[in-house]
């Protein structure tokens, strides 16, 4: 009853209905009272809104309170209904009770009876909610018993009386419920003879007030091939066991899995030893069940893997922690995973020797409880690649923020070792005046290792070379037998990375095989990013000039918008206000003309504001339902009796607010220009005036877009190039900005818009280049 109490009060006297609502809400803050003065309105409200109680008068014009009650009962048979009437008679009360009224209360003088009314409503709602909860609970219990595969049972404390059992008993025991009702202890006949004694002992314990948890075999018809797990609890009242209740669950499949597990343990043990990852399994007491030699090697344990079986895993974790970069963190993470009993895959841990391993943990089901499976995989090589990729990503950000060629070159040289994998790097950029490559950035190590770059050929491909005594060697030979080259021999690796038209990056190492496929790939990406950075540096000055010009334009637009919204609107509002005052003093056609001029000025200001605020690209782009937006836009335009047909169900990517403005201007254009003479009728002497009531507007889909068409007079082909210009209008009172706003919205989305003839002879505006949102 802490929830709000929603009340509908129906009384044909509005003042009394509102007064009653005020007093009820004052009596109890949980009351939320809605009023209705007509029974038809009350029925409509009930159809659309949920209420907890209805309060109704008796004497009302459309139907009296009893008739209203009978109508409500047809749709809401359980809804509390209080008849609150000034017409007090035994006949009315009798009819109300016969019609199923919840309570009956007569209006009194004064205000004391409102407290009584509030109490009656509270009681009625409380009883209704309590009955619903009870019905729901009973239904849920019945559904549970019907749909569960477990046998649910309740017996008297001495097991001589069956109080409840569900139909699952017949499937599991292979005996009928009727036979159990006739002899409550007959279920023992379906228990395996070797298990009956244990079951009877468990029954005695349950009758004595102790719970039981036992597994045994049942179903004589199936040669006792079924296993059940039974749990029972005593129901104690005033210190005595009055009933026993519990469930019996079929665990035949689980028992079969346990047998299969035992048979496969030997096979798994052999398999674990061959895995390329370290594996350890522990039981519920955290003792080692199995381990492989790979695990022993990783953690440096003495002896063979079999020597670990039976050892305390907590002690082993402490012993192994010295191999990790952070021993305390490793032990804490193991303890945390065991306590949480959650699966974790690929959690990285760093070893003290610089290698990185992935630690995975998974709880496992064992016959005597839950155990744990641990796996350790060496991912040092992958982590190294990821670190180089992160270095590339960070370097790319720095390159793209460089303000000069020299800064970009120094950034690339500083990061090349971590990315390309070679210890020395230098960048030579082309100098137009010298018509040659000149060194721009070079690392200290590069001065002694790398040679001068080869002849620069713009656009040449990447070259990888290995030198020994100044002569190039075959790369495949170096990688096939790297030990053939002594560390003190004058053998080195070099890579030349042309930077498009800009120059070349040279990297080198004293090692003859200091590069691999990943070095090649990362080197190509790095070179491409350097080129991008150099080209961006060249464009920076131009972009900054353009940005400054755009800022100046935006400032002018902002000032213009301020003038429109304040300096023009305020005087216009004053003029409109004085015009209304003037209408009170006199009646003149000149005042109507002034009002029309004000309206035109207001329309001009609104369109100009839209034009100044809609510049630039659309930034709030999302999925837009074309049909829904078209219908909402139509509803916001004064369309008189014009008709709209929407034949478009696509969802597009667009700025919803701006597309709404596009639709509104096209709809307004179609309706306002529909009042001219029909262009088809102009060809005859029987031309008929075409009013906006006759206009029909259609929104449809195109391949890559949509269109808005009407059946009005259309736009002459000679005028179609001008309709989107500022100030263009064929109406004396038009602003000339509506279609310009349409084109501006299209431009902001990188769309195209054009006007042509519709099938009905009117105007058809086609918008193309529209991207459809993915489902």
Protein Blocks (a to p, Z undefined) as FASTA:
>chain_A
ZZccddddddfblklmmmmmmmmmmmpmkbccdddfbfklmmmmmmmpccfbdcddfbdf
kbcfklmmmmmmmmmmmlccddddfbdcfklmmmmmmnopabdcdddehjllmmmmmmmm
mmmmmmmmmmmmmmmmmmmmmmmmmmpmbdcddddfkopacfbdcfklmmmnopafklmm
mmmmlmmmmpcfklmmmmmmmmmmmmnopacdddddehjlnoopaccddddddddeehia
fbdcdddddfklmmmmmmmmmmmmmmmmmmmmmpcbdcddddfkopafbdcfklmmmnop
gcjfklmgopafklmmmmmmmmpmblmlmmmmmmmmmmnopacehiacddfkopacdddd
dddddfkbccdddddddfklmmmmmmmmmmmmmmmmmmmmpcbfklmmmmmmmmmmmmno
pabdcdddddfklopacdfbdcfklmmmpccdddddehiacdddddeehiacdfklmmmm
mmlpcfkbccdddddddehjnbccddddfbfblccfklmmmmmmmmmmmmmmmmmmmmmm
mmmmmmmmmmmmmmmmmmmmmmmmmmmmmmmmmmmmmmmmmmmmpccfklmmmmmmmmmm
mmmmmmmmmmmmmgcjdfbbcdddfklmmmmmmmmpcekjaccdddbfbdcdddfklmmm
mmmmmmmmmmmmmmpccfklmmpmkbccddfklpccdddddehiacdddfbebjafklmm
mmmpghiafbfkbghlmmmmmmmmmmmnopacdddddfkopacdddehiacddZZ
